[in-house]
């Protein structure tokens, strides 16, 4: 503990303790962990889209959507009516 003087008076300075920083460090460490990559085939994607959508046209729209391209990193084009 350090002492300071002000106009002849002696005042004691109290050290502050910072609490709660350990919890933040743990939360930050958990948030920054790398994401586990999963390999999914095109057939698996189409089957999952068909299970969700229920019909072929809606599944094709879902698989070829912009959000699916952002998630997979590749643009999927479905050609129908050959």
C-alpha positions in Angstrom: 0.0 0.0 0.0 1.4 3.3 -1.0 1.0 6.6 0.9 0.4 10.0 -0.6 0.5 13.4 1.1 -1.9 16.3 0.5 -1.2 19.5 2.4 0.4 17.9 5.4 -2.1 15.0 5.6 -1.1 11.4 5.0 -3.7 9.4 3.0 -3.5 5.7 2.3 -4.2 4.6 -1.3 -6.1 1.3 -1.6 -5.2 -1.0 -4.4 -8.2 -2.0 -6.5 -8.8 -5.7 -7.4 -10.2 -6.5 -10.7 -12.6 -9.5 -10.5 -14.4 -11.4 -13.2 -11.7 -11.4 -15.9 -11.1 -15.2 -15.7 -14.7 -15.9 -16.9 -14.2 -13.6 -19.9 -11.0 -15.3 -20.9 -12.7 -18.7 -20.8 -15.6 -17.5 -22.9 -13.3 -15.9 -25.4 -11.2 -19.1 -25.7 -14.3 -21.2 -26.4 -15.6 -18.7 -29.0 -12.3 -18.7 -30.9 -11.9 -22.5 -31.3 -11.7 -23.6 -34.9 -14.8 -25.1 -36.5 -14.6 -28.8 -37.4 -14.9 -29.3 -41.1 -17.3 -31.9 -42.4 -17.2 -33.4 -45.8 -20.6 -33.7 -47.5 -21.2 -35.1 -50.9 -23.5 -33.5 -53.5 -25.9 -36.5 -53.2 -26.1 -36.0 -49.4 -27.0 -32.3 -49.9 -29.7 -33.1 -52.5 -31.2 -35.9 -50.3 -31.3 -33.5 -47.3 -32.9 -30.8 -49.4 -35.5 -33.2 -50.7 -36.3 -34.4 -47.2 -36.8 -30.7 -46.1 -38.6 -29.4 -49.2 -40.7 -32.5 -50.0 -40.6 -32.1 -53.8 -38.0 -32.0 -56.5 -38.5 -28.5 -57.7 -38.3 -27.0 -54.2 -35.2 -29.1 -53.4 -33.5 -27.8 -56.6 -34.3 -24.2 -55.6 -32.9 -24.9 -52.1 -29.7 -26.5 -53.3 -29.0 -23.8 -55.9 -29.7 -20.9 -53.6 -27.2 -18.1 -52.8 -27.2 -19.1 -49.1 -26.2 -22.7 -50.0 -23.4 -21.3 -52.2 -22.1 -19.2 -49.3 -22.3 -22.1 -46.9 -20.5 -24.6 -49.2 -18.2 -22.2 -51.0 -19.4 -23.5 -54.4 -22.2 -22.6 -56.7 -24.5 -25.6 -57.5 -26.4 -25.4 -60.7 -29.4 -27.8 -61.3 -30.4 -28.4 -64.9 -33.9 -29.9 -65.3 -36.0 -30.9 -68.3 -33.4 -32.4 -70.7 
